[in-house]
Amino acid sequence: MMVVLAYAAAVVMGILLGLIGGGGSILTLPVMVYMLGVPATEATFYSLFVVGLAALTGSVDYVRKQYVCWRTVLFFGAPSLVATWYSRSVLFPAIPAELHFGSITITKDVFLLLLFALFMLAAASSMIRPPKVIRKDDYTEARRYRYMLILLTGTVVGLIVGLLAAGGGFLIIPALVILANLPMKRAVGTSLVLIFINSGIGFGSQLLDGAVPDWPLLLRFSAFAVLGIGAGLWIAHRISGTRLRPFFGWFVLATGLFIITKEYIHYRNTSQNNAHVHRTALYQLPR
């Protein structure tokens, strides 16, 4: 039953990716971890393939309709690509298996999930707030374009994407809308292209490092995701960008809170069980 729900969630992931240009990794990572029982470090690797393939499928429609800002793909994507490779190849392996924060010890898997959730909350807050300028056109680019800020933002997003092994749509969309002044619909098309590039580099680097994925699982999950992205694209062309922006923010916020709550409950239960075992061991000590 849980497997069926996981594949249904893959369809929903595809719908979200086609609809809002992000949310693929946000949904794929928890589904693989909590429904399919895949360890978080492997799930982050698998999500790169699933989200990248789905993003490639969705970007074809936006490219055909000329809804992709290629200037942003270059100035945001180039530094993001380099930073993604560096983060995945150097920073990710440097994280120890266990991290200690005072009396609290968490595993690398839990740390990555919580870091993922915290970035989601930050991205959500920026999208939920009403924009200062209301756009009348969902597709026309603004005149002002901040090149240096876009380069810097692409680098930061790349480092985060490589570390979390996520497509990065939950960070790319706010960056393109708020910093690059792109309208929501054009940001979605551009985001899908960038997600495909980032995911491809991240997944490829893992393969070169000797990682061996579960191909049958990946292909099955990806097939359902691609199925959903067609429905997402159909819906996206019938909803205005002003409605998509807060929807994206609330979805990211809810998912981030879910991950934090889930990990807190797991940590609390584990701590209580360890304390019980410790007390039992003391009681059974010879007196």
MOMO-V176884 format. One record per backbone hydrogen bond with DSSP energy under -1.0 kcal/mol. CO is the residue of the C=O (numbers start at 1). NH is the residue of the N-H. E is the energy in kcal/mol with one decimal. If there is no record, write none. Layout:
co=CO nh=NH e=E
co=CO nh=NH e=E
//
This chain:
co=1 nh=5 e=-2.1
co=2 nh=6 e=-1.9
co=3 nh=7 e=-2.0
co=4 nh=8 e=-2.0
co=5 nh=9 e=-2.3
co=6 nh=10 e=-1.4
co=7 nh=11 e=-1.4
co=8 nh=12 e=-1.8
co=9 nh=13 e=-2.6
co=10 nh=14 e=-2.1
co=11 nh=15 e=-2.2
co=12 nh=16 e=-2.6
co=13 nh=17 e=-2.4
co=14 nh=18 e=-2.3
co=15 nh=19 e=-2.0
co=16 nh=20 e=-3.1
co=17 nh=21 e=-1.4
co=23 nh=27 e=-1.6
co=24 nh=28 e=-3.0
co=25 nh=29 e=-2.1
co=27 nh=31 e=-2.0
co=28 nh=32 e=-2.5
co=29 nh=33 e=-2.1
co=30 nh=34 e=-3.2
co=31 nh=35 e=-2.1
co=31 nh=36 e=-1.4
co=32 nh=38 e=-2.9
co=39 nh=43 e=-2.9
co=40 nh=44 e=-2.4
co=42 nh=46 e=-2.7
co=43 nh=47 e=-2.5
co=46 nh=50 e=-2.0
co=47 nh=51 e=-2.7
co=48 nh=52 e=-1.8
co=49 nh=53 e=-2.4
co=50 nh=54 e=-2.1
co=51 nh=55 e=-2.8
co=52 nh=56 e=-2.2
co=53 nh=57 e=-2.0
co=54 nh=58 e=-2.3
co=55 nh=59 e=-2.6
co=56 nh=60 e=-1.1
co=58 nh=62 e=-1.0
co=59 nh=63 e=-2.8
co=60 nh=64 e=-2.2
co=61 nh=65 e=-1.6
co=62 nh=67 e=-3.0
co=63 nh=66 e=-1.3
co=68 nh=70 e=-1.1
co=69 nh=73 e=-1.8
co=70 nh=74 e=-1.8
co=71 nh=75 e=-2.6
co=72 nh=76 e=-2.6
co=74 nh=78 e=-2.0
co=76 nh=80 e=-1.3
co=77 nh=81 e=-2.7
co=78 nh=82 e=-1.9
co=79 nh=83 e=-2.5
co=80 nh=84 e=-2.4
co=81 nh=85 e=-2.1
co=82 nh=86 e=-2.3
co=83 nh=87 e=-2.7
co=84 nh=88 e=-2.5
co=85 nh=89 e=-2.3
co=86 nh=90 e=-2.6
co=86 nh=91 e=-1.1
co=87 nh=92 e=-2.8
co=92 nh=95 e=-1.3
co=97 nh=108 e=-2.1
co=99 nh=106 e=-2.5
co=101 nh=104 e=-1.9
co=104 nh=101 e=-3.5
co=106 nh=99 e=-3.3
co=107 nh=111 e=-2.4
co=108 nh=112 e=-2.3
co=109 nh=113 e=-2.0
co=110 nh=114 e=-2.6
co=111 nh=115 e=-2.6
co=112 nh=116 e=-2.5
co=113 nh=117 e=-2.2
co=114 nh=118 e=-2.4
co=115 nh=119 e=-2.0
co=116 nh=120 e=-1.6
co=117 nh=121 e=-2.1
co=118 nh=122 e=-1.9
co=119 nh=123 e=-2.4
co=120 nh=124 e=-2.5
co=121 nh=125 e=-2.0
co=122 nh=126 e=-1.2
co=123 nh=127 e=-1.1
co=124 nh=128 e=-2.1
co=125 nh=129 e=-1.4
co=138 nh=186 e=-1.1
co=145 nh=147 e=-1.2
co=146 nh=150 e=-2.0
co=147 nh=151 e=-2.4
co=148 nh=152 e=-2.4
co=149 nh=153 e=-2.6
co=150 nh=154 e=-2.5
co=151 nh=155 e=-1.7
co=152 nh=156 e=-2.3
co=153 nh=157 e=-2.8
co=154 nh=158 e=-2.1
co=155 nh=159 e=-2.1
co=156 nh=160 e=-2.0
co=157 nh=161 e=-3.0
co=158 nh=162 e=-2.6
co=159 nh=163 e=-1.8
co=160 nh=164 e=-2.6
co=161 nh=165 e=-1.4
co=161 nh=166 e=-1.3
co=168 nh=171 e=-1.6
co=168 nh=172 e=-3.2
co=169 nh=173 e=-2.2
co=171 nh=175 e=-1.7
co=172 nh=176 e=-2.7
co=173 nh=177 e=-2.5
co=174 nh=178 e=-2.7
co=175 nh=179 e=-1.7
co=175 nh=180 e=-1.5
co=176 nh=182 e=-2.5
co=181 nh=142 e=-1.1
co=183 nh=187 e=-2.4
co=184 nh=188 e=-2.1
co=185 nh=189 e=-1.8
co=186 nh=190 e=-2.3
co=187 nh=191 e=-2.6
co=188 nh=192 e=-2.1
co=189 nh=193 e=-1.4
co=190 nh=194 e=-2.2
co=191 nh=195 e=-3.1
co=192 nh=196 e=-2.0
co=193 nh=197 e=-2.0
co=194 nh=198 e=-3.0
co=195 nh=199 e=-3.0
co=196 nh=200 e=-2.3
co=197 nh=201 e=-2.2
co=198 nh=202 e=-2.5
co=199 nh=203 e=-2.9
co=200 nh=204 e=-2.4
co=201 nh=205 e=-2.3
co=202 nh=206 e=-1.5
co=203 nh=207 e=-2.0
co=204 nh=208 e=-2.3
co=205 nh=209 e=-1.3
co=206 nh=211 e=-2.3
co=207 nh=210 e=-1.5
co=213 nh=215 e=-1.4
co=214 nh=218 e=-2.4
co=215 nh=219 e=-2.9
co=216 nh=220 e=-2.0
co=217 nh=221 e=-2.5
co=218 nh=222 e=-2.6
co=219 nh=223 e=-1.9
co=220 nh=224 e=-1.5
co=221 nh=225 e=-1.8
co=222 nh=226 e=-2.7
co=223 nh=227 e=-1.8
co=224 nh=228 e=-1.8
co=225 nh=229 e=-1.7
co=228 nh=232 e=-2.0
co=229 nh=233 e=-2.3
co=230 nh=234 e=-1.7
co=231 nh=235 e=-2.1
co=232 nh=236 e=-2.5
co=233 nh=237 e=-1.6
co=235 nh=238 e=-1.9
co=236 nh=239 e=-1.2
co=240 nh=244 e=-1.4
co=241 nh=245 e=-2.0
co=243 nh=247 e=-1.2
co=244 nh=248 e=-2.6
co=245 nh=249 e=-1.9
co=246 nh=250 e=-2.7
co=247 nh=251 e=-2.1
co=248 nh=252 e=-2.3
co=249 nh=253 e=-2.3
co=250 nh=254 e=-2.4
co=251 nh=255 e=-2.1
co=252 nh=256 e=-2.3
co=253 nh=257 e=-2.3
co=254 nh=258 e=-1.9
co=255 nh=259 e=-2.1
co=256 nh=260 e=-2.1
co=257 nh=261 e=-2.5
co=258 nh=262 e=-2.7
co=259 nh=263 e=-2.4
co=260 nh=264 e=-2.1
co=261 nh=265 e=-2.5
co=262 nh=266 e=-2.1
co=263 nh=267 e=-2.4
co=264 nh=268 e=-2.7
co=265 nh=269 e=-2.5
co=266 nh=270 e=-2.4
co=267 nh=271 e=-2.4
co=268 nh=272 e=-2.3
co=269 nh=273 e=-2.3
co=270 nh=274 e=-2.3
co=271 nh=275 e=-2.2
co=272 nh=276 e=-2.1
co=273 nh=277 e=-2.4
co=274 nh=278 e=-2.2
co=275 nh=279 e=-2.4
co=276 nh=280 e=-2.4
co=277 nh=281 e=-2.3
co=278 nh=282 e=-2.0
co=279 nh=283 e=-2.2
co=280 nh=284 e=-1.7
//
